[in-house]
């Protein structure tokens, strides 16, 4: 039975969910189970950037609540980079630092240590192509889980042994229960005009935490 590790670019997932589905209340435990299938899950790594406590105290509090929910998932590790605030803040938003390096390093290190047979990358950044090729060169299999049309993330699609399309059909059983997502109304996250009624929702505390935390 193949041993699987999952590497999740949290910011990429958040923005893709929001843009494509108009909702972000993904149940990451169910989502990862769907990715793994009948194979053996070894570890999940979730990557995101830590908000500054001094710069954004309220957002920091919500983000910590969301991160705690991620850490509660069995076999899941939280990997944090940081947000860099320039002297132009708050007129210019901060930028992420350290996340791509952490993710690529973990991919390659665990491949060299023979800790998995299959790596699943959840994220569409073409900069990971080199790390994925290095993993393949170690005799490992590489799968990439992608949102969007086939023309997106072309370099990742080319290097992957298998592409998992994250569409509504794949995610059907991966959302949080509706009753869990009706505690608070969304803030500045209304569905766009013409969006199907089935995609409308109200955000739970954990979902709002992710909304407040990702750029």
C-alpha positions, 0 to 999 in steps of 0.5 A: 500500500502506497504511503502518502504525504500531503503538502497544502499551500493554505493561501493558494487554497483559500483564494482558489476556493473563494474565487471559484466556489464563493465559499471557504468552509472546507473541512480539511480532514475530509478533504485530505481523506478524499485525496488519499483514498484507500492508501496510507496517510503518513502526514499532512503539512499545512503552510500559511503565513502568521499575521502580526500581533502588533499590526493586526491584533483582531485578525491575529486572534481569529487566525490562531483559532483557525490554526488550532483547528488545523492542528487538531486534525490527526497526522497534520503539521502546521508550518508557518511563515510570516507576513512582512509589513513595510513602512507603507502599511496599512496602505500597502498589504504585507507579503508572505515570506518563507512559505515556499522554501519550507514547503519545497524543503519538506517535499525533498527532505521526506523524499530523500528520507524515504518517508513516503511513496506519493507526494500530493501537492495542493497548490498552483504555484509553478515555482514548485516544479523544480522541487517536484522534479527532484522528488520524482528523481528519487523514485517517488510519485508526484500528484498535484491537486489543482483548481481551475481550468486545464490551462492553469499551472501548466508547468505543474501539470507537465511535471506531475504523474497525476493531476487531481482536479478540484472541482465541485464533484471532487469537493462534494463531501468535503464541506463543513456541515451547513449548521456549523457554517451559519453562526455569523454572516460573512463580512465583505465576502458576498457571492458574486452576482449570478452565482448559484444559490447553492454556493451562498453561505454564512461563515462559522467562527473557524471559517471567518478565521481563515477569511481574516488570515489569508491574502 
